[in-house]
Amino acid sequence: MAKKGNRVQVILECTEHKASGVPGTSRYITTKNKKNTPDRMELKKYNPILKKMTIHKEIK
């Protein structure tokens, strides 16, 4: 029987994209260790629609 881990899949969505009014969304799927980072993640990722690095926050 496989041991359950602390890693969970999370979706990161761009924060600047909604405010810009440009259609579409920029989302990334990644994993995190819920024991080490219990709060929501924030990472700087590339947004191909806006063509720049933006802050992506974890959504539920």
C-alpha distance matrix in Angstrom:
0.0 3.8 6.5 9.3 12.5 16.1 17.3 18.8 21.1 24.7 27.9 31.0 34.4 37.9 40.1 43.4 43.0 43.5 46.7 48.1 48.5 47.4 45.4 41.7 38.8 37.1 33.3 30.6 26.8 25.0 22.1 22.6 20.9 21.6 21.9 24.6 26.4 26.2 29.5 30.3 30.5 33.8 34.2 37.2 36.5 38.8 40.1 41.4 43.5 45.4 45.2 44.5 41.9 41.1 38.8 35.7 34.1 30.7 31.0 28.9
3.8 0.0 3.8 6.4 9.0 12.8 13.7 15.3 17.7 21.3 24.6 27.6 31.1 34.4 36.7 40.0 39.6 40.3 43.4 44.8 45.3 44.2 42.4 38.7 35.7 33.8 30.0 27.1 23.4 21.4 18.4 18.9 17.3 18.3 18.8 21.2 23.0 23.1 26.3 26.9 27.0 30.2 30.5 33.5 32.8 35.2 36.6 37.9 40.2 41.9 41.7 40.8 38.2 37.4 35.2 32.1 30.6 27.3 27.8 26.0
6.5 3.8 0.0 3.8 6.3 9.9 11.6 13.7 16.7 20.1 23.6 26.4 30.0 33.3 35.3 38.7 38.6 39.2 42.1 43.8 44.5 43.6 42.0 38.4 35.2 33.2 29.4 26.5 22.8 20.5 17.1 16.9 14.8 15.5 15.5 18.1 20.1 20.1 23.5 24.6 24.8 28.2 28.7 31.9 31.6 34.3 35.8 37.5 39.8 41.2 41.0 39.9 37.0 36.0 33.6 30.7 28.9 25.6 26.4 24.6
9.3 6.4 3.8 0.0 3.8 7.0 8.8 10.4 13.6 16.8 20.4 23.2 26.7 30.1 31.9 35.4 35.4 35.8 38.7 40.5 41.2 40.5 38.9 35.4 32.1 30.2 26.5 23.8 20.1 17.9 14.5 14.1 12.1 12.3 12.8 15.7 17.2 16.9 20.2 21.1 21.6 25.1 25.9 29.2 29.0 31.8 33.1 35.0 37.0 38.4 38.5 37.3 34.4 33.2 30.6 27.5 25.6 22.2 22.8 20.9
12.5 9.0 6.3 3.8 0.0 3.8 5.6 8.2 11.6 14.6 18.3 20.7 24.4 27.5 29.4 32.8 33.0 33.7 36.4 38.1 39.1 38.4 37.1 33.6 30.2 28.0 24.3 21.4 17.9 15.2 11.6 10.8 8.5 9.4 9.9 12.3 14.0 14.3 17.5 18.4 18.5 21.9 22.6 25.9 25.9 28.9 30.4 32.5 34.7 35.8 35.7 34.3 31.3 30.1 27.5 24.7 22.9 19.7 20.8 19.4
16.1 12.8 9.9 7.0 3.8 0.0 3.8 6.5 10.2 12.5 16.3 18.4 22.0 25.0 26.5 30.0 30.5 31.1 33.6 35.5 36.7 36.2 35.2 31.8 28.3 26.1 22.5 19.7 16.5 13.7 9.9 8.1 5.4 5.7 6.4 8.9 10.3 10.5 13.8 14.9 15.2 18.7 19.8 23.3 23.7 26.9 28.4 30.8 32.8 33.6 33.7 32.1 28.9 27.5 24.6 22.0 19.9 16.8 18.2 16.9
17.3 13.7 11.6 8.8 5.6 3.8 0.0 3.8 7.0 9.5 13.2 15.3 19.1 22.1 24.0 27.3 27.6 28.5 31.1 32.7 33.9 33.1 32.0 28.6 25.1 22.8 19.1 16.2 12.9 10.0 6.2 5.3 4.4 6.1 8.3 9.7 10.1 11.0 13.6 13.7 13.3 16.6 17.2 20.5 20.5 23.5 25.0 27.2 29.4 30.3 30.3 28.8 25.8 24.6 22.0 19.2 17.5 14.5 16.0 15.3
18.8 15.3 13.7 10.4 8.2 6.5 3.8 0.0 3.8 6.4 10.2 12.8 16.3 19.6 21.6 25.0 25.0 25.6 28.4 30.1 30.9 30.3 29.0 25.6 22.1 20.1 16.4 13.9 10.5 8.5 5.4 5.7 6.5 6.8 10.1 11.6 10.8 10.9 12.7 12.2 12.1 15.4 16.3 19.5 19.2 22.1 23.1 25.3 27.1 28.2 28.6 27.4 24.5 23.0 20.4 17.2 15.4 12.0 12.9 11.9
21.1 17.7 16.7 13.6 11.6 10.2 7.0 3.8 0.0 3.8 7.0 10.0 13.4 16.8 19.1 22.4 22.0 22.7 25.7 27.2 27.9 27.0 25.5 22.0 18.6 16.7 12.9 10.4 6.9 5.7 4.3 6.6 9.1 9.7 13.3 14.1 12.7 13.0 13.8 12.2 11.6 14.2 14.7 17.6 16.7 19.2 19.9 21.9 23.6 25.0 25.4 24.5 22.0 20.6 18.3 14.9 13.5 10.3 10.9 10.5
24.7 21.3 20.1 16.8 14.6 12.5 9.5 6.4 3.8 0.0 3.8 6.6 9.9 13.4 15.4 18.8 18.6 19.2 22.1 23.7 24.5 23.9 22.7 19.4 15.8 13.9 10.3 8.4 5.8 5.5 5.7 7.1 10.1 10.2 13.9 14.2 11.8 12.0 11.7 9.3 8.8 11.1 12.0 14.9 14.3 16.9 17.3 19.7 21.1 22.2 22.9 21.9 19.3 17.4 15.0 11.5 9.8 6.5 7.4 7.7
27.9 24.6 23.6 20.4 18.3 16.3 13.2 10.2 7.0 3.8 0.0 3.8 6.5 10.2 12.6 15.7 15.1 15.7 18.9 20.2 20.9 20.1 18.9 15.6 12.0 10.3 6.7 5.8 4.6 6.5 8.5 10.3 13.6 13.7 17.4 17.3 14.5 14.7 13.6 10.4 9.5 10.7 11.2 13.5 12.3 14.5 14.2 16.5 17.6 18.8 19.8 19.1 16.9 14.9 12.9 9.2 8.1 5.6 5.8 7.5
31.0 27.6 26.4 23.2 20.7 18.4 15.3 12.8 10.0 6.6 3.8 0.0 3.8 6.9 9.3 12.4 12.3 13.4 16.1 17.4 18.6 17.9 17.4 14.4 10.6 8.3 5.4 5.1 6.2 7.6 10.1 11.3 14.7 15.0 18.4 17.6 14.5 15.1 13.3 9.6 8.0 7.8 8.1 10.0 9.1 11.5 11.3 14.2 15.2 15.9 16.9 15.8 13.4 11.2 9.1 5.4 5.1 4.4 6.1 9.2
34.4 31.1 30.0 26.7 24.4 22.0 19.1 16.3 13.4 9.9 6.5 3.8 0.0 3.8 6.4 9.3 8.7 9.6 12.5 13.8 14.8 14.3 13.9 11.2 7.4 5.9 4.5 6.7 9.0 11.2 13.9 15.0 18.4 18.4 21.8 21.0 17.6 17.9 15.5 11.7 10.5 9.4 9.7 10.5 9.5 11.0 9.7 12.5 12.7 13.2 15.0 14.2 12.5 9.8 8.3 4.9 5.5 6.4 6.7 10.2
37.9 34.4 33.3 30.1 27.5 25.0 22.1 19.6 16.8 13.4 10.2 6.9 3.8 0.0 3.8 5.8 5.7 7.6 9.8 10.7 12.4 12.0 12.5 10.6 7.2 5.6 6.5 8.8 12.0 13.8 16.7 17.6 21.0 21.1 24.2 22.9 19.5 20.1 17.4 13.6 12.0 9.7 9.5 9.1 8.3 9.1 7.4 10.7 10.6 10.2 12.2 11.1 9.7 6.7 6.0 4.2 6.5 9.0 9.8 13.5
40.1 36.7 35.3 31.9 29.4 26.5 24.0 21.6 19.1 15.4 12.6 9.3 6.4 3.8 0.0 3.8 5.6 6.3 7.5 9.5 11.6 12.3 13.5 12.5 9.7 9.1 10.1 12.4 15.2 16.7 19.1 19.4 22.4 22.0 25.0 23.6 19.9 20.2 17.0 13.4 12.5 9.9 10.7 10.4 10.8 11.9 10.3 13.6 12.9 11.6 14.1 12.6 11.2 7.5 6.1 5.8 6.7 9.9 10.4 14.1
43.4 40.0 38.7 35.4 32.8 30.0 27.3 25.0 22.4 18.8 15.7 12.4 9.3 5.8 3.8 0.0 3.8 5.7 5.5 6.3 9.3 10.0 12.1 11.9 10.0 9.7 11.9 14.5 17.7 19.4 22.1 22.6 25.7 25.6 28.4 26.8 23.3 23.8 20.5 17.1 15.8 12.8 12.8 11.3 11.5 11.5 9.4 12.4 11.1 9.0 11.8 10.5 10.0 6.8 7.3 8.4 10.3 13.5 14.1 17.7
43.0 39.6 38.6 35.4 33.0 30.5 27.6 25.0 22.0 18.6 15.1 12.3 8.7 5.7 5.6 3.8 0.0 3.8 5.5 5.3 7.0 6.8 8.4 8.2 6.7 7.4 10.3 13.4 16.8 19.1 22.2 23.3 26.6 26.6 29.7 28.4 24.9 25.3 22.3 18.6 17.4 14.8 14.5 13.2 12.2 11.5 8.4 10.6 8.5 7.5 10.9 10.8 11.2 8.6 9.7 9.6 11.6 14.2 14.1 17.5
43.5 40.3 39.2 35.8 33.7 31.1 28.5 25.6 22.7 19.2 15.7 13.4 9.6 7.6 6.3 5.7 3.8 0.0 3.8 5.6 5.9 7.4 8.4 8.8 7.8 9.6 11.9 15.3 18.2 20.7 23.5 24.4 27.6 27.0 30.2 29.3 25.6 25.4 22.2 18.7 18.2 16.1 16.6 15.9 15.3 15.1 12.0 14.1 11.7 11.1 14.6 14.6 14.8 11.8 12.0 11.4 12.3 14.5 13.6 16.5
46.7 43.4 42.1 38.7 36.4 33.6 31.1 28.4 25.7 22.1 18.9 16.1 12.5 9.8 7.5 5.5 5.5 3.8 0.0 3.8 5.6 8.3 10.6 11.8 11.2 12.7 15.1 18.3 21.4 23.5 26.2 26.7 29.8 29.2 32.1 30.9 27.2 27.1 23.6 20.3 19.8 17.3 17.9 16.8 16.8 16.4 13.6 15.8 13.3 11.6 15.2 14.8 15.1 12.2 12.6 13.1 14.1 16.8 16.3 19.3
48.1 44.8 43.8 40.5 38.1 35.5 32.7 30.1 27.2 23.7 20.2 17.4 13.8 10.7 9.5 6.3 5.3 5.6 3.8 0.0 3.8 5.5 8.8 10.6 10.9 12.3 15.4 18.6 22.0 24.4 27.4 28.3 31.6 31.3 34.4 33.0 29.4 29.6 26.3 22.8 21.8 19.0 18.9 17.1 16.6 15.4 12.3 13.7 10.8 8.9 12.6 12.8 14.1 12.0 13.5 14.3 16.1 18.9 18.6 21.8
48.5 45.3 44.5 41.2 39.1 36.7 33.9 30.9 27.9 24.5 20.9 18.6 14.8 12.4 11.6 9.3 7.0 5.9 5.6 3.8 0.0 3.8 6.4 9.1 10.4 12.8 16.0 19.5 22.8 25.5 28.6 29.8 33.1 32.8 36.0 34.9 31.3 31.3 28.1 24.5 23.8 21.4 21.4 20.0 19.0 17.6 14.1 14.9 11.5 10.8 14.6 15.6 17.1 15.0 16.4 16.4 17.9 20.2 19.3 22.1
47.4 44.2 43.6 40.5 38.4 36.2 33.1 30.3 27.0 23.9 20.1 17.9 14.3 12.0 12.3 10.0 6.8 7.4 8.3 5.5 3.8 0.0 3.8 6.6 8.6 10.9 14.4 17.9 21.3 24.2 27.5 29.1 32.7 32.7 36.0 34.9 31.4 31.7 28.8 25.1 24.0 21.5 21.0 19.2 17.5 15.6 11.9 11.9 8.3 8.3 12.0 13.8 15.7 14.3 16.2 16.1 18.2 20.3 19.6 22.5
45.4 42.4 42.0 38.9 37.1 35.2 32.0 29.0 25.5 22.7 18.9 17.4 13.9 12.5 13.5 12.1 8.4 8.4 10.6 8.8 6.4 3.8 0.0 3.8 7.0 10.1 13.3 16.9 19.9 23.2 26.6 28.5 32.1 32.1 35.6 34.8 31.4 31.5 28.9 25.1 24.2 22.2 21.7 20.4 18.3 16.5 12.7 12.4 8.9 10.4 13.8 15.8 17.5 16.1 17.7 16.7 18.5 20.0 18.7 21.2
41.7 38.7 38.4 35.4 33.6 31.8 28.6 25.6 22.0 19.4 15.6 14.4 11.2 10.6 12.5 11.9 8.2 8.8 11.8 10.6 9.1 6.6 3.8 0.0 3.8 7.0 9.8 13.4 16.3 19.7 23.1 25.3 28.9 29.0 32.6 32.0 28.7 28.9 26.5 22.8 21.7 20.0 19.4 18.4 16.0 14.4 10.8 10.5 7.9 10.3 13.1 15.0 16.2 14.9 16.1 14.5 16.3 17.4 16.2 18.6
38.8 35.7 35.2 32.1 30.2 28.3 25.1 22.1 18.6 15.8 12.0 10.6 7.4 7.2 9.7 10.0 6.7 7.8 11.2 10.9 10.4 8.6 7.0 3.8 0.0 3.8 6.3 10.0 13.0 16.2 19.6 21.6 25.2 25.3 28.9 28.2 24.9 25.2 22.9 19.1 17.9 16.4 15.9 15.2 13.0 12.1 8.8 9.7 8.1 10.0 12.6 13.7 14.0 12.3 13.0 11.0 12.6 13.6 12.8 15.5
37.1 33.8 33.2 30.2 28.0 26.1 22.8 20.1 16.7 13.9 10.3 8.3 5.9 5.6 9.1 9.7 7.4 9.6 12.7 12.3 12.8 10.9 10.1 7.0 3.8 0.0 3.8 7.0 10.5 13.4 16.9 18.9 22.6 23.2 26.7 25.7 22.6 23.3 21.2 17.4 15.6 13.9 12.8 12.0 9.4 8.6 5.9 7.5 7.4 9.1 10.8 11.4 11.1 9.8 10.6 8.5 10.8 12.0 12.2 15.3
33.3 30.0 29.4 26.5 24.3 22.5 19.1 16.4 12.9 10.3 6.7 5.4 4.5 6.5 10.1 11.9 10.3 11.9 15.1 15.4 16.0 14.4 13.3 9.8 6.3 3.8 0.0 3.8 6.9 10.0 13.4 15.6 19.3 19.9 23.4 22.7 19.7 20.4 18.7 15.0 13.3 12.4 11.6 11.8 9.4 9.9 8.5 10.2 11.0 12.6 13.8 13.9 12.8 11.3 11.0 7.8 9.4 9.5 9.7 12.5
30.6 27.1 26.5 23.8 21.4 19.7 16.2 13.9 10.4 8.4 5.8 5.1 6.7 8.8 12.4 14.5 13.4 15.3 18.3 18.6 19.5 17.9 16.9 13.4 10.0 7.0 3.8 0.0 3.8 6.5 10.2 12.7 16.4 17.6 21.0 20.2 17.6 18.8 17.6 14.2 12.0 11.6 10.2 11.0 8.5 9.7 9.7 11.5 13.3 14.8 15.1 14.8 13.0 12.1 11.5 8.3 9.7 9.3 10.5 13.0
26.8 23.4 22.8 20.1 17.9 16.5 12.9 10.5 6.9 5.8 4.6 6.2 9.0 12.0 15.2 17.7 16.8 18.2 21.4 22.0 22.8 21.3 19.9 16.3 13.0 10.5 6.9 3.8 0.0 3.8 7.1 10.2 13.8 15.1 18.6 18.2 16.1 17.1 16.6 13.7 11.8 12.6 11.8 13.4 11.4 13.1 13.5 15.1 17.0 18.6 18.9 18.4 16.4 15.5 14.2 10.8 11.1 9.4 10.4 11.9
25.0 21.4 20.5 17.9 15.2 13.7 10.0 8.5 5.7 5.5 6.5 7.6 11.2 13.8 16.7 19.4 19.1 20.7 23.5 24.4 25.5 24.2 23.2 19.7 16.2 13.4 10.0 6.5 3.8 0.0 3.8 6.9 10.6 12.4 15.6 15.0 13.3 14.9 14.9 12.6 10.3 11.7 10.7 13.0 11.7 14.1 15.4 17.3 19.6 20.8 20.6 19.6 17.0 16.3 14.6 11.5 11.6 9.7 11.7 13.0
22.1 18.4 17.1 14.5 11.6 9.9 6.2 5.4 4.3 5.7 8.5 10.1 13.9 16.7 19.1 22.1 22.2 23.5 26.2 27.4 28.6 27.5 26.6 23.1 19.6 16.9 13.4 10.2 7.1 3.8 0.0 3.8 7.0 9.2 12.2 12.0 10.9 12.5 13.4 11.9 10.2 12.6 12.3 15.2 14.6 17.4 18.9 21.0 23.3 24.3 24.1 22.8 20.0 19.0 16.9 13.9 13.1 10.7 12.7 13.2
22.6 18.9 16.9 14.1 10.8 8.1 5.3 5.7 6.6 7.1 10.3 11.3 15.0 17.6 19.4 22.6 23.3 24.4 26.7 28.3 29.8 29.1 28.5 25.3 21.6 18.9 15.6 12.7 10.2 6.9 3.8 0.0 3.8 6.0 8.8 8.3 7.2 9.1 10.5 9.9 8.5 11.4 11.9 15.3 15.6 18.9 20.6 23.1 25.3 25.8 25.8 24.0 20.8 19.5 16.8 14.3 12.9 10.5 13.0 13.4
20.9 17.3 14.8 12.1 8.5 5.4 4.4 6.5 9.1 10.1 13.6 14.7 18.4 21.0 22.4 25.7 26.6 27.6 29.8 31.6 33.1 32.7 32.1 28.9 25.2 22.6 19.3 16.4 13.8 10.6 7.0 3.8 0.0 3.8 5.5 5.6 6.1 7.9 10.5 11.2 10.6 13.9 14.8 18.3 19.0 22.4 24.2 26.9 29.0 29.4 29.4 27.4 24.0 22.7 19.8 17.5 15.7 13.3 15.6 15.4
21.6 18.3 15.5 12.3 9.4 5.7 6.1 6.8 9.7 10.2 13.7 15.0 18.4 21.1 22.0 25.6 26.6 27.0 29.2 31.3 32.8 32.7 32.1 29.0 25.3 23.2 19.9 17.6 15.1 12.4 9.2 6.0 3.8 0.0 3.8 5.6 5.2 5.0 8.1 9.6 10.3 14.0 15.8 19.5 20.5 24.0 25.4 28.2 30.0 30.3 30.7 28.7 25.4 23.5 20.3 17.9 15.3 12.5 14.3 13.5
21.9 18.8 15.5 12.8 9.9 6.4 8.3 10.1 13.3 13.9 17.4 18.4 21.8 24.2 25.0 28.4 29.7 30.2 32.1 34.4 36.0 36.0 35.6 32.6 28.9 26.7 23.4 21.0 18.6 15.6 12.2 8.8 5.5 3.8 0.0 3.8 5.7 5.9 9.6 12.0 12.7 16.3 18.0 21.7 23.1 26.7 28.4 31.3 33.2 33.3 33.5 31.3 27.8 26.0 22.7 20.7 18.3 15.8 17.7 17.0
24.6 21.2 18.1 15.7 12.3 8.9 9.7 11.6 14.1 14.2 17.3 17.6 21.0 22.9 23.6 26.8 28.4 29.3 30.9 33.0 34.9 34.9 34.8 32.0 28.2 25.7 22.7 20.2 18.2 15.0 12.0 8.3 5.6 5.6 3.8 0.0 3.8 6.3 9.1 11.3 11.1 14.2 15.6 19.2 20.9 24.6 26.6 29.7 31.7 31.5 31.5 29.0 25.3 23.8 20.6 19.1 17.0 15.2 17.8 17.9
26.4 23.0 20.1 17.2 14.0 10.3 10.1 10.8 12.7 11.8 14.5 14.5 17.6 19.5 19.9 23.3 24.9 25.6 27.2 29.4 31.3 31.4 31.4 28.7 24.9 22.6 19.7 17.6 16.1 13.3 10.9 7.2 6.1 5.2 5.7 3.8 0.0 3.8 5.6 7.5 7.6 10.8 12.8 16.5 18.3 22.1 23.8 27.0 28.8 28.4 28.7 26.2 22.7 20.8 17.4 15.8 13.4 11.7 14.4 14.7
26.2 23.1 20.1 16.9 14.3 10.5 11.0 10.9 13.0 12.0 14.7 15.1 17.9 20.1 20.2 23.8 25.3 25.4 27.1 29.6 31.3 31.7 31.5 28.9 25.2 23.3 20.4 18.8 17.1 14.9 12.5 9.1 7.9 5.0 5.9 6.3 3.8 0.0 3.8 6.8 8.7 12.3 14.9 18.7 20.4 24.1 25.3 28.6 29.9 29.7 30.4 28.1 24.7 22.3 18.7 16.8 13.8 11.6 13.4 13.0
29.5 26.3 23.5 20.2 17.5 13.8 13.6 12.7 13.8 11.7 13.6 13.3 15.5 17.4 17.0 20.5 22.3 22.2 23.6 26.3 28.1 28.8 28.9 26.5 22.9 21.2 18.7 17.6 16.6 14.9 13.4 10.5 10.5 8.1 9.6 9.1 5.6 3.8 0.0 3.8 6.5 9.6 12.9 16.5 18.5 22.1 23.0 26.5 27.5 27.0 28.0 25.6 22.3 19.6 15.9 14.2 10.9 9.3 11.3 11.6
30.3 26.9 24.6 21.1 18.4 14.9 13.7 12.2 12.2 9.3 10.4 9.6 11.7 13.6 13.4 17.1 18.6 18.7 20.3 22.8 24.5 25.1 25.1 22.8 19.1 17.4 15.0 14.2 13.7 12.6 11.9 9.9 11.2 9.6 12.0 11.3 7.5 6.8 3.8 0.0 3.8 6.8 10.1 13.6 15.4 18.8 19.4 22.9 23.8 23.4 24.5 22.3 19.1 16.3 12.6 10.6 7.2 5.6 7.9 9.1
30.5 27.0 24.8 21.6 18.5 15.2 13.3 12.1 11.6 8.8 9.5 8.0 10.5 12.0 12.5 15.8 17.4 18.2 19.8 21.8 23.8 24.0 24.2 21.7 17.9 15.6 13.3 12.0 11.8 10.3 10.2 8.5 10.6 10.3 12.7 11.1 7.6 8.7 6.5 3.8 0.0 3.8 6.6 10.3 12.0 15.6 16.8 20.2 21.6 21.1 21.8 19.4 16.1 13.7 10.2 8.3 5.9 5.3 8.9 11.0
33.8 30.2 28.2 25.1 21.9 18.7 16.6 15.4 14.2 11.1 10.7 7.8 9.4 9.7 9.9 12.8 14.8 16.1 17.3 19.0 21.4 21.5 22.2 20.0 16.4 13.9 12.4 11.6 12.6 11.7 12.6 11.4 13.9 14.0 16.3 14.2 10.8 12.3 9.6 6.8 3.8 0.0 3.8 7.0 9.3 12.9 14.1 17.7 19.0 18.1 18.7 16.1 12.7 10.1 6.6 5.7 4.5 6.5 10.0 13.1
34.2 30.5 28.7 25.9 22.6 19.8 17.2 16.3 14.7 12.0 11.2 8.1 9.7 9.5 10.7 12.8 14.5 16.6 17.9 18.9 21.4 21.0 21.7 19.4 15.9 12.8 11.6 10.2 11.8 10.7 12.3 11.9 14.8 15.8 18.0 15.6 12.8 14.9 12.9 10.1 6.6 3.8 0.0 3.8 6.1 9.8 11.8 15.3 17.2 16.2 16.2 13.5 9.9 8.3 5.7 5.4 6.7 8.7 12.3 15.4
37.2 33.5 31.9 29.2 25.9 23.3 20.5 19.5 17.6 14.9 13.5 10.0 10.5 9.1 10.4 11.3 13.2 15.9 16.8 17.1 20.0 19.2 20.4 18.4 15.2 12.0 11.8 11.0 13.4 13.0 15.2 15.3 18.3 19.5 21.7 19.2 16.5 18.7 16.5 13.6 10.3 7.0 3.8 0.0 3.8 7.0 9.3 12.8 14.8 13.4 13.0 10.0 6.2 5.4 4.5 6.0 8.8 11.5 14.7 18.2
36.5 32.8 31.6 29.0 25.9 23.7 20.5 19.2 16.7 14.3 12.3 9.1 9.5 8.3 10.8 11.5 12.2 15.3 16.8 16.6 19.0 17.5 18.3 16.0 13.0 9.4 9.4 8.5 11.4 11.7 14.6 15.6 19.0 20.5 23.1 20.9 18.3 20.4 18.5 15.4 12.0 9.3 6.1 3.8 0.0 3.8 6.5 9.5 12.0 11.4 10.7 8.5 5.4 5.7 6.3 6.4 9.8 12.0 14.7 18.2
38.8 35.2 34.3 31.8 28.9 26.9 23.5 22.1 19.2 16.9 14.5 11.5 11.0 9.1 11.9 11.5 11.5 15.1 16.4 15.4 17.6 15.6 16.5 14.4 12.1 8.6 9.9 9.7 13.1 14.1 17.4 18.9 22.4 24.0 26.7 24.6 22.1 24.1 22.1 18.8 15.6 12.9 9.8 7.0 3.8 0.0 3.8 6.1 9.0 8.6 7.1 5.7 4.3 6.2 8.5 8.9 12.6 14.9 17.1 20.5
40.1 36.6 35.8 33.1 30.4 28.4 25.0 23.1 19.9 17.3 14.2 11.3 9.7 7.4 10.3 9.4 8.4 12.0 13.6 12.3 14.1 11.9 12.7 10.8 8.8 5.9 8.5 9.7 13.5 15.4 18.9 20.6 24.2 25.4 28.4 26.6 23.8 25.3 23.0 19.4 16.8 14.1 11.8 9.3 6.5 3.8 0.0 3.8 5.6 5.6 5.6 5.6 5.9 6.4 9.0 9.0 12.6 14.9 16.3 19.7
41.4 37.9 37.5 35.0 32.5 30.8 27.2 25.3 21.9 19.7 16.5 14.2 12.5 10.7 13.6 12.4 10.6 14.1 15.8 13.7 14.9 11.9 12.4 10.5 9.7 7.5 10.2 11.5 15.1 17.3 21.0 23.1 26.9 28.2 31.3 29.7 27.0 28.6 26.5 22.9 20.2 17.7 15.3 12.8 9.5 6.1 3.8 0.0 3.8 5.6 4.7 6.9 8.7 10.0 12.8 12.6 16.1 18.1 19.1 22.4
43.5 40.2 39.8 37.0 34.7 32.8 29.4 27.1 23.6 21.1 17.6 15.2 12.7 10.6 12.9 11.1 8.5 11.7 13.3 10.8 11.5 8.3 8.9 7.9 8.1 7.4 11.0 13.3 17.0 19.6 23.3 25.3 29.0 30.0 33.2 31.7 28.8 29.9 27.5 23.8 21.6 19.0 17.2 14.8 12.0 9.0 5.6 3.8 0.0 3.8 5.4 8.2 10.5 10.9 13.7 13.5 16.7 18.8 19.3 22.5
45.4 41.9 41.2 38.4 35.8 33.6 30.3 28.2 25.0 22.2 18.8 15.9 13.2 10.2 11.6 9.0 7.5 11.1 11.6 8.9 10.8 8.3 10.4 10.3 10.0 9.1 12.6 14.8 18.6 20.8 24.3 25.8 29.4 30.3 33.3 31.5 28.4 29.7 27.0 23.4 21.1 18.1 16.2 13.4 11.4 8.6 5.6 5.6 3.8 0.0 3.8 5.7 8.4 8.7 12.0 12.9 16.2 18.9 19.8 23.3
45.2 41.7 41.0 38.5 35.7 33.7 30.3 28.6 25.4 22.9 19.8 16.9 15.0 12.2 14.1 11.8 10.9 14.6 15.2 12.6 14.6 12.0 13.8 13.1 12.6 10.8 13.8 15.1 18.9 20.6 24.1 25.8 29.4 30.7 33.5 31.5 28.7 30.4 28.0 24.5 21.8 18.7 16.2 13.0 10.7 7.1 5.6 4.7 5.4 3.8 0.0 3.8 7.2 9.2 12.8 13.9 17.6 20.3 21.6 25.2
44.5 40.8 39.9 37.3 34.3 32.1 28.8 27.4 24.5 21.9 19.1 15.8 14.2 11.1 12.6 10.5 10.8 14.6 14.8 12.8 15.6 13.8 15.8 15.0 13.7 11.4 13.9 14.8 18.4 19.6 22.8 24.0 27.4 28.7 31.3 29.0 26.2 28.1 25.6 22.3 19.4 16.1 13.5 10.0 8.5 5.7 5.6 6.9 8.2 5.7 3.8 0.0 3.8 6.3 10.1 12.0 15.7 18.7 20.5 24.2
41.9 38.2 37.0 34.4 31.3 28.9 25.8 24.5 22.0 19.3 16.9 13.4 12.5 9.7 11.2 10.0 11.2 14.8 15.1 14.1 17.1 15.7 17.5 16.2 14.0 11.1 12.8 13.0 16.4 17.0 20.0 20.8 24.0 25.4 27.8 25.3 22.7 24.7 22.3 19.1 16.1 12.7 9.9 6.2 5.4 4.3 5.9 8.7 10.5 8.4 7.2 3.8 0.0 3.8 7.1 9.3 12.9 16.0 18.3 22.0
41.1 37.4 36.0 33.2 30.1 27.5 24.6 23.0 20.6 17.4 14.9 11.2 9.8 6.7 7.5 6.8 8.6 11.8 12.2 12.0 15.0 14.3 16.1 14.9 12.3 9.8 11.3 12.1 15.5 16.3 19.0 19.5 22.7 23.5 26.0 23.8 20.8 22.3 19.6 16.3 13.7 10.1 8.3 5.4 5.7 6.2 6.4 10.0 10.9 8.7 9.2 6.3 3.8 0.0 3.8 6.3 9.8 13.2 15.3 19.1
38.8 35.2 33.6 30.6 27.5 24.6 22.0 20.4 18.3 15.0 12.9 9.1 8.3 6.0 6.1 7.3 9.7 12.0 12.6 13.5 16.4 16.2 17.7 16.1 13.0 10.6 11.0 11.5 14.2 14.6 16.9 16.8 19.8 20.3 22.7 20.6 17.4 18.7 15.9 12.6 10.2 6.6 5.7 4.5 6.3 8.5 9.0 12.8 13.7 12.0 12.8 10.1 7.1 3.8 0.0 3.8 6.5 10.1 12.6 16.3
35.7 32.1 30.7 27.5 24.7 22.0 19.2 17.2 14.9 11.5 9.2 5.4 4.9 4.2 5.8 8.4 9.6 11.4 13.1 14.3 16.4 16.1 16.7 14.5 11.0 8.5 7.8 8.3 10.8 11.5 13.9 14.3 17.5 17.9 20.7 19.1 15.8 16.8 14.2 10.6 8.3 5.7 5.4 6.0 6.4 8.9 9.0 12.6 13.5 12.9 13.9 12.0 9.3 6.3 3.8 0.0 3.8 6.8 9.2 13.0
34.1 30.6 28.9 25.6 22.9 19.9 17.5 15.4 13.5 9.8 8.1 5.1 5.5 6.5 6.7 10.3 11.6 12.3 14.1 16.1 17.9 18.2 18.5 16.3 12.6 10.8 9.4 9.7 11.1 11.6 13.1 12.9 15.7 15.3 18.3 17.0 13.4 13.8 10.9 7.2 5.9 4.5 6.7 8.8 9.8 12.6 12.6 16.1 16.7 16.2 17.6 15.7 12.9 9.8 6.5 3.8 0.0 3.8 6.4 9.9
30.7 27.3 25.6 22.2 19.7 16.8 14.5 12.0 10.3 6.5 5.6 4.4 6.4 9.0 9.9 13.5 14.2 14.5 16.8 18.9 20.2 20.3 20.0 17.4 13.6 12.0 9.5 9.3 9.4 9.7 10.7 10.5 13.3 12.5 15.8 15.2 11.7 11.6 9.3 5.6 5.3 6.5 8.7 11.5 12.0 14.9 14.9 18.1 18.8 18.9 20.3 18.7 16.0 13.2 10.1 6.8 3.8 0.0 3.8 6.8
31.0 27.8 26.4 22.8 20.8 18.2 16.0 12.9 10.9 7.4 5.8 6.1 6.7 9.8 10.4 14.1 14.1 13.6 16.3 18.6 19.3 19.6 18.7 16.2 12.8 12.2 9.7 10.5 10.4 11.7 12.7 13.0 15.6 14.3 17.7 17.8 14.4 13.4 11.3 7.9 8.9 10.0 12.3 14.7 14.7 17.1 16.3 19.1 19.3 19.8 21.6 20.5 18.3 15.3 12.6 9.2 6.4 3.8 0.0 3.8
28.9 26.0 24.6 20.9 19.4 16.9 15.3 11.9 10.5 7.7 7.5 9.2 10.2 13.5 14.1 17.7 17.5 16.5 19.3 21.8 22.1 22.5 21.2 18.6 15.5 15.3 12.5 13.0 11.9 13.0 13.2 13.4 15.4 13.5 17.0 17.9 14.7 13.0 11.6 9.1 11.0 13.1 15.4 18.2 18.2 20.5 19.7 22.4 22.5 23.3 25.2 24.2 22.0 19.1 16.3 13.0 9.9 6.8 3.8 0.0
